[in-house]
Amino acid sequence: MNAEKFESLNPATGDVVATHPVHTAEDVAEAVARARHASAWWAEIGFEGRKEFLLRWRSVITRRIEQIADLVHRETGKPHGDALLEIGIAIDHIDWVAKRASKILGRQKVSSGLLMSNQVSTVEYRPLGVVGVIGPWNYPVFTPMGSIAYALAAGNAVVFKPSEYTPTVGQWVVDTFTEVLEGAPVLQLVTGFGETGHALCTSGVDKLAFTGSAATGRKVMAACAETLTPVVIEAGGKDALIVDADADLAAAADAALWSGMSNAGQTCIGTERVYVHEKVFEPFMEELVQRARELRPGYDDGAAYGPATMPSQLEIIRRHIEDAIARGGRAVVGGPDAVDDRYVQPTILTHVPEDSAAVTEETFGPTLVVNPVASMEEAVERTNATSYGLAGAVFGRKNAERIARDIRSGMTSVNSVISFAAVPGLPFGGIGDSGFGRIHGPDGLREFTYPKSVTVQRMKPPLALTTFTRNQKTEGMFAKLLTVLYGGKSTLPPRRR
């Protein structure tokens, strides 16, 4: 074991939360080897065996939720209530996947079709073996659990590297599962910095699930390419909330503010841009500004949100605010002076040019850019004018669902925000610079498996085609059969000329 250590600090106070080892490439390789050995047993006990252990783990986390919530509070700085919410949703996901993995991944019959009617066809989804998970710091329980729990339920062992900002939370998650398994190394922890993450990427795991920035996601992909290791990438977003003229403005303002500023704006599926129909722009802004002025960051129980967990993000937030104002935008709440050495005061910018950094780049802070639009078509066009494509929201009545479907993103909520994340049966993920692959739901389960197809011949084929004894008569009958089955005239209407 490497003797080098690093400290995890409380971002609000600077106090040391815990000390952790910097695991080397050799340490990571040993963890993967242990996982490889444990994965055979974990796969062997089957869906029902894994279900039992996962549900025990769910119950342990539930009974100790105050303990882990306090740890999340200390290591991220977020309010205790926000930590409870995050952990509660993660618990619900564990319950869902444990109870449904067998039905989704187990052996299923598939129609063989007329040409292969003598075959009985089945498909099942088999575990890959060992899955590596690199988790983020902003939601250190909920986000990695979308990979960890689903990979475990599918029959894989997991090696988990949490963010260097939240390693103690990661240790708690791993320790409680290991306790349930009475020491079996099915879920293991490695801690450290980028070098440890790179070692996990190149360690020979069968798949790597990563959550973080697009820039780091590209590095992860490049490292995994060395060993042809497939990846799941969730790489952030620049999500927009659209407000139509017939929306409930109070509800829309409340949702935009919470989605944009809870967790200090450090939410990949949170709102960073708001496009409001010009007919209701002024009353919406009145609602939003009034509510924003009541928010206060801090570490105490009455604070709306905590500090920036990653100090280097503060300079990015300040740059985006300054650039927006320099380009003609207005700060109606907050502004450049809102950023100090730990906290960012709520900041609302309006009439910001669409080519400014505050509109095009991920800010990851408690700021909102709110711009008026002449129509919902313009709102959708601006929403989609980004390289990201993670999530979003629409508030309205008559046309809200249609607008939601027009948004180029993996997930959209109507008249609420981020609701899709709390629905275990829905896939979670994005497109473009927001990444690819899915966690959660049936898609998330299958993400950590490979499909195994089997055909069993139950009687001799009416036409023996896969043999060197095949003759012209058989081939002629095959051609006639194809004509009968598929050679009919098209039912499509004639093309206009």
C-alpha positions, 0 to 999 in steps of 0.5 A: 500500500502506498504511504502517500496520503491526502486530506479531505477538507470541509469546504465551508470551514477548512476543517479536515474531515478525514485522511485517505491513501493515494492509491497507485496503479499497483494498488488499483490493479490489486483491487481489480484482481480481487474484484475479478475473483469476487465477481464469480461468486457474485454472479453465481448467487443469481438474481435472488441472492443479489436481491437479498443483499442489495435490499439489506444494504438499502435498509442499512443506509435507510437506518443510518441516513442521518449519519451519512447525511451529516457526512455529506454535509461536512464533506460537500458543504451542502445543507443537511436537508439537501443531503437527505434528499439526495440519499433518499432518492438513491435508496429508492433506486437501490430498491427498484433495481434489486427487485426488477433486475431478474425480470429485465435481464433474465432469459426471455423467449424471442420470436424466431420468425417464419424462416426460422420457425424450427428454432426456439430463440432466447436472449438473456443479459449476462454480467460483464465482470468488473465495472469501474466507477469514477464518481463526482463530488456534487452528489456523492451518493446519488450519482455514483449509485446510479452506476454502482447499484445497477452494475451490482444488480446485474451481477458485476463486481465494482471498483469505485473511485470517488472524487478527491473532494468526497472520498469519505462519503465514498468510503462510507458507501463501500464500507456499508455494503462490505458489512452486509456481505460480511467482507466479500470484496464485491464493491471496493474503494480506491482513492486519489487524484487523476492518476488513480482514475487513469489507473482504473481506466487502464486496469482491465475493467470490463466497463468504466462509468464516469461522471464529471466535466466534458474535458475530463470525460475526453481524457477518460475515453482516451485512457480507456481506449488503450485497452478498448474498455467501453465507457458510460460518460455523463459529462454535464450540461447547460440546461434551459428552462422554458416559460410559456405565456400560459405558465404558472409564473409563481411555480416556474420562478420557484422551480427555476430558482431552486433548480439553478441555485440549490447545491450552490448551482453545482448540479449537472441537470440544474437550470443555467438558462431561462427563456421566457415568453416576452408577454410574461417576462416582466411579471416572471422577473418580479417573481424570480427576483423577489424570491432570489433576494430571500436566499442566503448561502452559508453553512448554518441550518438556515442557509439555502445552499452551501459553499462551492465544493471545488474552490477552482470553480469560483473563478469560472463563475466570476468570469462568466458574470463579468463577461455577461455584463461586459457584453451588455447583460444586466445583473438584477440580483448579485453580480461580480461582487457576489463571488467571495473566497467560499460562497457565491451570492445568488446572481440573476443576469438578464438580456445576456448575448447568446454568444457569451460564456454565461450562455455557452459554457457550463457555469456550475454556480448559483447563477441564472441567465434569463432572456426574453423570447418572442415565441416558443419556437425561438425558445426551443431554437436557443435551447438547442443551440448548444453542444450539450444535451443533458436535460431541461424543463418546460413550464406551460399548459397548452403546448408544454409537452410538445415543446418538451419533445422538441428539446434536444436533450436526454431528459426533460420535465414539464411543470417541474424540475429534475423529476426524471432523476427520481423516477427509477424506471427512466433512463438518465443520460444525455447526448453531445458534449453531455456524454452517452450511455445511460444509467437508471431504468432498464437501459441502465441495467443493460448498460452493465451487461452483454446480451447472450442469444441462444437458438435451440433447434426443436425439429428439422428445418423445412428447408435445409439451407445451412448445409453443403447438401443444399440443392437448386430445388431447395434454393428455388423453394427458398426464393418462392417463400421469400416472394410469398412473404415479402414480395407483395406490392407496396402499400405506400401512397404514390410519390408526388412528382 
